[in-house]
Amino acid sequence: MISFLKSLFGAGEKKTLKLSDYVANKKRKVAPLILVPSKADMSKMTKAKLEEMGRNHGIELDKRLTKDKLVTQLRKHMNAKNK
């Protein structure tokens, strides 16, 4: 009878969790970091290239704006995705 109660309540058994078990159970999805080009490198690109880069990173840029504003918007968006 005592062995039945011990097996029922798990007395005497200690379950240890390993870090790999915890990580496997957690299944966190972490987005990879984006390499953000420097402002000088982006300023050398054309507006069309900046717009294309923005589309690849999920932002629609308006080519009617100045190149400096496009660079600022794109860098801000890319830095925000890295946080």
Phi, psi and omega in degrees: 000319181294319179296326177295315179294320178297318180290328180291316183262357176072026179292138179090340178262128175243125178265126177252134178263135175265158179299322180296324176295318180295315181294320180294323180284331183289316178050053178281137175256119181245128178288139179291152179289148180259133175281115182264118178295157180291162180296324179294318179295321180289329179292337178282344180281159175279166178299322180297318178294320177296319179295319179296317178297320178297318178297321179295335181255010172086026177227139179260118180260148179263113183292351178286342178283167178289159181298322180299319179291323177297315179298315180299313180298315183294316179296320179297317180295315182293321177293324179293325179290337179281345182277000000 
